[in-house]
Every structure is written in C-alpha cells, then in structure tokens.
Amino acid sequence: MEQVTLIECPRDAWQGLQETIPASYKAAYLKELVLAGFRRIDAVSFVSPKHVKQMADSEEVMQKFLAALPPNEKPPEVIGIVVNEKGFERALATAGVSTIGYPYSVSAYFRRANANMTRGESRSLVETLNKESKAAGRGLVVYISMAFGNPYDEPWGPEIVEETLEWLKDIRVKTVSLADTAGAATPELVAEVFGRANQAVAGVELGVHLHSRPETARAKILAAYNAGCRRFDGALTGLGGCPFAGDELVGNIATEEILAAARTAGADTGVDESGLRKVLAMTHEIRNRYAHTPIAS
C-alpha cells in the first residue's frame, strides 16, 4: 500500500482568527492530534505579534504541549514557521520545534506583504536557514507561495516554479511544498504544475499545501496524488488560511477530504480515523467560540 505523509496544520487554521485561543487550549489540542495519530504538525509560528497576534504565545504553547504529552508518547515532528532571522532564533530556542518552515513567495507583491523582502533578500535568508537549521539538528521545509498563480496580475508560469525548485535543489533543500496560497488552481493545473515540478527535482521530497473551496478539494488532492504527490498539508474541517492573501482567499483543504482521497487511492496516511472524534469536537468548539464559523458536525 502506498504511504502518504499527512501534515496537520492548526497554525494555518488559527493564525487569522482575531480572538485569541488560550495557550492551554492550543496545547491540549496539539496533544489530542498526537493521540489521534498525527505525527507531523505545523503547530506554531514565530512572527511579529503586531501582524499575527494569534501566534504571540508560540513558546508558551510548545512548553505546555510537551508537558501535556503522556510520559511514553514520542513527540511528533513539529514545524515552526519563520519569516526572518529573529523568528528563526526564537524557533531554535524553543524546545520541541524540530523543523523550520519558511514561505518563499514567487510573487513580488505577496513577498512584500508577507515578509517585506526583495527576491534577493528572501533567497539569502533561505540559504541561511538551510545552513543553520542543519547545524542545529533541525529540518527545513520551504513552501513556495503562489506556486499555482496569483491574483495580482503578475507574471507566472510553471517555469517560474521549476526555476525556484532547481535553485532549492542546488542549495540542497530536501523538502519543499507547493502552496496554492490564493486557492486559484483547478485540479488540471495542480496536476500539470506538480507533475512538471516533480520531474524537475528528483530527489527532493515535494508536497502540496492547497487551499480550495470545499466542492473541488478532493479533486485537487487526487490530481496531485495521481501526478506523484505523497505529501499533503491539511486542517481539520478546512478552517483557516493565510491572512495576507487577500479577499480571494479560500480556506485550507479539510484533512477529512485528504483522508477520503487517500482511501479512494488505496493509500495509507497512518491516521486512525476512528480516533478523531475528540479532536474534531475541539475543532468545532474553536470554530464556534473563536472563528464564529460553525459548520454541521
């Protein structure tokens, strides 16, 4: 049976919420994800609280999360997102953050909005992160933001994504995820871009972080899977997304859709769906109390 790597992304689900979720609740949620079988979690970010106040307590969340794990439970891979060297220093100083995540944008407009950097500055930072993460014994995943197009009328094409991937491979970045930040891609475009990218960078673990309207989510996942993707990001119930992508943003792809697509494809995610009840109930509570976007249970 084919194995699929599933990354659960509560950080992306929560980061745009205006009401702050208590650190203790976030930590309890992360613990329940682990108990449900999630071994890779995009859990925290180390960014300015001025811009993303929901993530101001990342150090506290990680401390409470590690303390809440059962004694014999191995901690999962935890991804901590950074956008500059100050955030990187915070991530390295935080116990339990095993992988650094960096969003590298191929859109100049989005790069300025998200990190206030030029292309050269962003590439220089990626090279620093790659070198220093390895020296610190941490992993690195680079997300290519706007990999499937952008709503800003900027030049875009699969060749831009391929050039970026070739650069990342040349500097020996091992894990890359293609992000449909604005949710613009069709299933056909997902298949085309991922298929071409996967052929261009053999030896790099290549995944997708897709945003989508619910009605096309599963088709996009299956399109990526059939093009060779075996690494998928998702968020339970499809909550959240990037707060800097603009009004065109549609939400994260629901993890439930990824699990269903994996079943359709005959693949194994390692997650026991029967164990999701408690963490799904917590997700619905977050939607009701902090996101004010309840959905049917």
C-alpha positions, 0 to 999 in steps of 0.5 A: 500500500502506498504511504502518504505523509499527512501534515496537520496544520492548526497554525494555518487554521488559527493564525487569522482568527482575531480572538485569541485561543488560550495557550492551554487550549492550543496545547491540549489540542496539539496533544489530542492530534498526537493521540489521534495519530498525527505525527507531523504538525505545523503547530506554531509560528514565530512572527511579529505579534503586531501582524499575527497576534494569534501566534504571540504565545508560540513558546508558551504553547510548545512548553505546555504541549510537551508537558501535556504529552503522556510520559511514553508518547514520542513527540511528533515532528513539529514545524515552526514557521519563520519569516526572518532571522529573529523568528528563526532564533526564537524557533531554535530556542524553543524546545520541541520545534524540530523543523523550520518552515519558511514561505518563499513567495514567487510573487513580488507583491505577496513577498512584500506583504508577507515578509517585506523582502526583495527576491534577493533578500528572501533567497539569502535568508533561505540559504541561511536557514538551510545552513543553520537549521542543519547545524542545529539538528533541525529540518527545513521545509520551504513552501513556495507561495503562489506556486499555482498563480496569483491574483495580482496580475503578475507574471507566472508560469510553471517555469517560474516554479521549476526555476525556484525548485532547481535553485532549492535543489542546488542549495540542497533543500530536501523538502519543499511544498507547493502552496496554492496560497490564493486557492486559484488552481483547478485540479488540471493545473495542480496536476500539470504544475506538480507533475512538471515540478516533480520531474524537475527535482528528483530527489527532493521530497515535494508536497502540496499545501492547497487551499480550495473551496470545499466542492473541488478539494478532493479533486485537487488532492487526487490530481496531485496524488495521481501526478506523484504527490505523497505529501499533503498539508491539511486542517481539520474541517478546512478552517483557516488560511493565510491572512495576507492573501487577500479577499480571494482567499479560500480556506485550507483543504479539510484533512477529512477530504485528504483522508477520503482521497487517500482511501479512494487511492488505496493509500495509507496516511497512518491516521486512525480515523476512528480516533478523531472524534475528540479532536474534531469536537475541539475543532468545532468548539474553536470554530464556534467560540473563536472563528464564529464559523460553525459548520454541521458536525 
